[in-house]
Amino acid sequence: MAQTDKDMLDDTALDAFFDAARSDIAAPSDALVSAILADAEAHQPQCGSHAGTAVDPGASRGFWADLVAAVGGWPSLAGMATATVAGVWIGFAAPIQLETMSGGLILTGDYTLADESYALEDLAPSYLGTSLLLEDEG
Amino acid sequence: MALDAYAEASDDALLVLYGNGDPMAAELLTRRLAPRVLGYGTRLLGGDRAEAEDVTQEAMLRLWKIAPDWRTGEAKVSTWLFRVVSNLCTDRLRKRRNVDIDAIEEPADDTPGAVDKMIQADRVAALQTALNALPERQRIAVTLRHIEGEANPEIAQIMDISIEAVESLTARGKKALATALAGQREELGYGTN
């Protein structure tokens, strides 16, 4: 604590050293600049082409890359995935909410009553396996 | 469309231009960044200018290579470069010495004196000597903060540590420098009070 004055420089004095270092600009030699620019030229992609080659641009793409490109790239794919999930969710979980939101236009009747609602296996008998079908027939 | 047309462009934009095949962008980026990289590398390497030139060329080469994949807005070009230079210098210092450079003791010279009359070159040299004696991570943090003028969040990115750790390193480094430089005043012939 008390050593600041005698044993250490204060901030102002120290800043003078930093200022001096900051103004001591290191100018790269011409040889260094030339070497850097030669590297830049050697590694620069050709204008207008990231691949830098003249071969068939589709040849290197795989099936999935083609598929993603066909639907409009990853953003489109994300939108499709969201729509799919929303569809599944509505299908499984929300007939009542859907009824509410649609103001009774889409669905009619009271779907809270057990005898008027359909079970999943009524709509998709194969969902729980074929044993249910066999039971009904027997 | 001379270089002037690019003068206002950010480093980020210039790197994208370079990646798109623009022939002017590399020259302007080199003019802007190479002196900073060289200065920073020289300080980290204890004033070894020749080795710092090698590091500068290597760091810029890595920049050219990453240009086609550069994602704008994710990091500043200078921050990315400082990180590369820090790593390159650290590797070279470790090869140069077989001792654990983090274990170097902080200088404890406490000779008082007057620094006001030091001329600039002496100050630069004295500061470099004091920086050389700092533990490596303190040297990196202090150099980035107080000489290169980087902000703490950028230094945290460069060094891959927390902002609190940056603050701690710079505070300890600065204190060690203040002590060492106070001690060097007599050695440099500026007398004492």
Interface residues (C-beta under 8 A of the other chain):
Chain A: Q3 K6 D7 M8 L9 D10 A13 L14 D15 A16 F17 F18 A20 A21 R22 S23 D24 I25 A26 A27 P28 S29 L32 V33 A35 I36 L37 D39 A40 E41 H43 Q44 P45 Q46 C47 G48 S49 H50
Chain B: Y18 G19 N20 G21 D22 P23 A26 E27 L29 T30 A34 P35 L38 G39 T42 R43 R49 A52 E53 T56 Q57 M60 L61 W64 K65 A67 P68 D110 P112 V115 D116 M118 Q120 A121 R123 V124 A126 L127 Q128 H146 I147 G149 K174 K175 L177 A178 T179 L181 A182 G183
